[in-house]
Amino acid sequence: MGVRKKIARPQVLGHRGASAHYPENTMVAFLGAMSAGADGVELDVRLCATGELVVFHDDDVDRLCEGRGAVATKSWTELSDLKVAGEPIPLLSEVLEQLPKARINIELKKHPLGLALPLVRATIAAIEAAGAQDRVILSSFDPRLLALLRVLAPGLPRGLLFYEGQAFAMRRAWLAKALAVQALHPSQKLVTGHTMQKWTSAGYQVNTWTVDSPTKIRHLARLGVTTIITNDPKQALKALEASSDDATG
């Protein structure tokens, strides 16, 4: 049997850490992803009432914690007393410090307009304090945040998040050029042979989410995505290893 071209392995990032096995966006989930062999992690950041940058997905604590109320209205002292399935809520600075070799995709959650600039400044400051400029990418669904990042930290790589449920212009990533992003972060449903050809021809990295199906993971690898964001890095890497074996068999 002839030897076919080996498929380049995409980077694998743990979505909110290895969230298939650990409480999402917690240090144990991030360390679990790295122990599983992931190249890094994806996480979400929000400002709390006292200005700290906390790693938390939802705009309120109701779903994940034994408490109620918006993250933005709670002090760090209050949030540090809460637990996500028994695990503390981390600060971005803690994650950057404890994962010194990980690639980290920091998603900036949408904030009210008055908090957009403080959010962006706090994120940049945390990255600079950790010396992590060369191993982060900043992503958001909110074009305003990406525009601020372009002005305040043009050297930090940025990615535009989008998905199939958005308006036509957004799901086609028409704002990407104006925002001067380096990467596109489409949901997996938007990644096809046609869109990959279009996006890669334009010079973009393509980092797709959230992919757990081994079959889909192998398909996306064959299409040439840059990064696969998954809840289960160990399973994703196993699927990619099988895909590589198939390509060279």
C-alpha positions as CSV (number, residue, x, y, z in Angstrom):
1,M,0.0,0.0,0.0
2,G,1.4,3.4,-1.0
3,V,2.4,6.0,1.6
4,R,0.1,9.0,1.6
5,K,0.9,12.5,2.8
6,K,0.9,12.7,6.5
7,I,-1.7,15.0,8.0
8,A,-0.3,17.8,10.1
9,R,-1.8,17.6,13.6
10,P,-3.8,20.6,14.7
11,Q,-3.1,22.1,18.1
12,V,-5.5,20.8,20.8
13,L,-6.8,23.1,23.4
14,G,-9.0,22.1,26.4
15,H,-12.3,23.9,26.3
16,R,-12.6,25.5,29.7
17,G,-9.9,23.0,30.5
18,A,-10.6,19.3,30.3
19,S,-14.2,20.1,31.1
20,A,-15.5,16.7,30.1
21,H,-13.8,15.3,33.3
22,Y,-13.4,18.3,35.6
23,P,-15.3,21.4,36.7
24,E,-15.1,23.9,33.9
25,N,-12.7,26.9,34.0
26,T,-11.0,25.7,37.2
27,M,-7.4,25.1,37.8
28,V,-7.9,21.3,38.1
29,A,-9.5,21.3,34.7
30,F,-6.6,23.3,33.2
31,L,-4.0,21.1,34.8
32,G,-6.0,18.0,33.7
33,A,-5.9,19.2,30.1
34,M,-2.2,19.6,30.2
35,S,-1.7,16.2,31.8
36,A,-3.7,14.7,29.0
37,G,-1.2,16.1,26.5
38,A,-3.1,19.2,25.3
39,D,-1.1,22.0,23.8
40,G,-3.0,24.4,26.0
41,V,-6.4,25.6,27.2
42,E,-9.3,27.8,26.3
43,L,-10.8,29.9,29.0
44,D,-13.2,32.8,29.7
45,V,-12.6,36.1,31.5
46,R,-14.8,38.6,33.3
47,L,-14.3,41.6,35.5
48,C,-15.7,41.4,39.0
49,A,-16.9,44.5,41.0
50,T,-13.4,45.1,42.5
51,G,-11.6,45.0,39.1
52,E,-10.0,41.6,39.3
53,L,-10.1,39.5,36.1
54,V,-11.8,36.2,37.0
55,V,-11.9,33.0,34.9
56,F,-15.7,32.3,34.6
57,H,-18.0,31.7,31.7
58,D,-21.5,32.8,32.7
59,D,-22.4,36.4,33.5
60,D,-23.9,35.2,36.8
61,V,-22.9,32.5,39.3
62,D,-26.3,30.8,39.4
63,R,-25.6,27.7,37.3
64,L,-22.2,26.8,38.6
65,C,-22.1,27.9,42.2
66,E,-24.1,27.8,45.3
67,G,-25.0,31.4,45.1
68,R,-26.8,33.9,43.0
69,G,-26.1,37.2,41.2
70,A,-23.9,38.7,38.5
71,V,-20.2,38.3,38.5
72,A,-19.8,42.0,37.8
73,T,-21.6,42.9,41.0
74,K,-19.5,40.7,43.3
75,S,-16.2,41.5,44.9
76,W,-13.2,39.2,44.5
77,T,-13.5,38.4,48.2
78,E,-17.1,37.2,47.6
79,L,-16.2,35.2,44.5
80,S,-13.2,33.6,46.1
81,D,-15.5,32.1,48.7
82,L,-17.6,30.4,46.1
83,K,-16.8,27.0,44.5
84,V,-17.5,25.3,41.2
85,A,-18.2,21.7,42.1
86,G,-15.9,22.1,45.0
87,E,-13.1,23.9,43.1
88,P,-12.2,27.6,43.5
89,I,-12.8,30.2,40.8
90,P,-9.3,31.2,39.6
91,L,-7.9,34.6,38.5
92,L,-6.4,34.9,35.0
93,S,-3.1,35.8,36.6
94,E,-3.1,32.5,38.5
95,V,-3.7,30.5,35.4
96,L,-1.0,32.2,33.5
97,E,1.4,31.6,36.4
98,Q,0.6,27.9,36.9
99,L,0.6,27.0,33.2
100,P,3.9,28.6,32.1
101,K,4.3,26.5,29.0
102,A,0.6,26.3,27.8
103,R,-0.9,28.0,24.8
104,I,-3.8,29.9,26.2
105,N,-6.9,31.1,24.3
106,I,-8.4,33.9,26.4
107,E,-12.0,34.6,25.5
108,L,-13.1,38.1,26.6
109,K,-16.8,37.9,27.4
110,K,-19.1,40.7,26.3
111,H,-19.3,43.5,28.9
112,P,-21.4,46.7,29.1
113,L,-19.8,49.5,27.1
114,G,-18.5,51.2,30.2
115,L,-16.6,48.1,31.2
116,A,-15.1,47.3,27.8
117,L,-12.0,49.4,28.2
118,P,-11.2,48.3,31.8
119,L,-11.7,44.7,30.7
120,V,-9.2,45.0,27.9
121,R,-6.7,46.9,30.0
122,A,-6.8,44.4,32.8
123,T,-6.4,41.5,30.3
124,I,-3.3,43.1,28.7
125,A,-1.8,43.9,32.1
126,A,-2.2,40.3,33.3
127,I,-0.6,39.0,30.1
128,E,2.3,41.4,30.3
129,A,2.9,40.8,34.0
130,A,3.1,37.0,33.3
131,G,5.4,37.5,30.3
132,A,2.9,35.5,28.3
133,Q,2.7,37.6,25.2
134,D,4.1,34.8,23.0
135,R,1.7,32.1,24.0
136,V,-1.7,33.7,24.2
137,I,-4.4,34.5,21.7
138,L,-7.3,36.8,22.6
139,S,-10.7,36.0,21.2
140,S,-14.2,37.5,21.5
141,F,-17.6,37.5,19.9
142,D,-17.7,41.3,20.6
143,P,-16.0,43.3,17.8
144,R,-15.7,46.3,20.1
145,L,-13.3,44.4,22.4
146,L,-11.2,43.2,19.4
147,A,-11.0,46.8,18.1
148,L,-9.8,48.0,21.5
149,L,-7.2,45.3,21.6
150,R,-6.0,46.2,18.2
151,V,-5.4,49.8,19.3
152,L,-4.0,49.1,22.8
153,A,-2.0,45.9,22.2
154,P,-1.5,45.5,18.4
155,G,1.2,42.9,19.0
156,L,-1.1,40.4,20.8
157,P,-2.8,37.9,18.4
158,R,-6.5,38.2,18.1
159,G,-9.3,35.9,16.9
160,L,-12.9,36.7,15.9
161,L,-15.4,34.2,17.3
162,F,-18.6,33.5,15.4
163,Y,-21.2,30.8,14.9
164,E,-24.0,29.7,12.6
165,G,-26.8,31.3,14.7
166,Q,-25.6,34.9,14.1
167,A,-26.6,37.3,11.4
168,F,-25.2,36.6,7.9
169,A,-22.4,39.2,8.0
170,M,-21.2,37.9,11.3
171,R,-21.2,34.2,10.5
172,R,-19.3,35.0,7.3
173,A,-16.7,36.9,9.4
174,W,-16.9,40.0,7.2
175,L,-15.5,42.1,10.1
176,A,-12.3,40.2,10.3
177,K,-10.4,42.3,7.8
178,A,-11.4,45.6,9.4
179,L,-10.5,44.3,12.9
180,A,-7.1,43.1,11.5
181,V,-7.4,39.8,13.4
182,Q,-4.9,37.0,12.8
183,A,-7.3,34.1,13.4
184,L,-10.9,33.1,12.9
185,H,-12.7,31.1,15.5
186,P,-15.8,29.6,13.8
187,S,-18.0,27.0,15.4
188,Q,-17.3,23.5,13.9
189,K,-20.5,23.7,11.8
190,L,-19.1,26.5,9.7
191,V,-15.9,24.8,8.8
192,T,-16.2,23.2,5.3
193,G,-13.7,22.6,2.5
194,H,-15.0,25.8,0.9
195,T,-14.7,28.0,3.9
196,M,-11.3,26.6,4.8
197,Q,-10.0,27.4,1.3
198,K,-11.4,30.9,1.5
199,W,-10.1,31.6,5.0
200,T,-6.6,30.1,4.7
201,S,-6.2,31.8,1.3
202,A,-6.8,35.1,3.1
203,G,-4.0,34.2,5.6
204,Y,-6.1,33.4,8.7
205,Q,-5.4,30.7,11.2
206,V,-8.6,28.7,11.8
207,N,-9.3,27.7,15.4
208,T,-12.6,25.8,15.7
209,W,-14.8,24.8,18.6
210,T,-16.2,22.8,20.5
211,V,-15.3,19.4,18.9
212,D,-15.7,16.1,20.8
213,S,-16.6,13.6,18.0
214,P,-13.5,11.6,17.0
215,T,-14.9,11.4,13.4
216,K,-15.4,15.2,13.2
217,I,-12.0,15.8,14.8
218,R,-10.3,13.7,12.1
219,H,-12.4,15.4,9.4
220,L,-11.3,18.9,10.6
221,A,-7.7,17.8,10.7
222,R,-7.9,16.7,7.1
223,L,-9.4,20.1,6.2
224,G,-6.3,21.7,7.8
225,V,-7.6,23.6,10.8
226,T,-5.0,25.2,13.0
227,T,-6.5,24.4,16.3
228,I,-9.3,22.1,17.7
229,I,-10.9,23.2,20.9
230,T,-12.4,20.3,22.7
231,N,-13.9,19.3,26.1
232,D,-11.8,16.1,26.1
233,P,-8.2,16.7,24.9
234,K,-7.2,13.1,25.6
235,Q,-9.8,11.7,23.3
236,A,-9.1,14.3,20.7
237,L,-5.4,13.5,20.6
238,K,-6.2,9.8,20.4
239,A,-8.5,10.5,17.4
240,L,-5.8,12.6,15.7
241,E,-3.2,9.9,16.3
242,A,-5.5,7.4,14.5
243,S,-5.9,9.9,11.7
244,S,-2.2,10.2,11.3
245,D,-1.7,6.4,11.3
246,D,-4.4,6.2,8.6
247,A,-2.7,8.8,6.5
248,T,0.6,7.0,6.5
249,G,-0.6,3.4,6.3
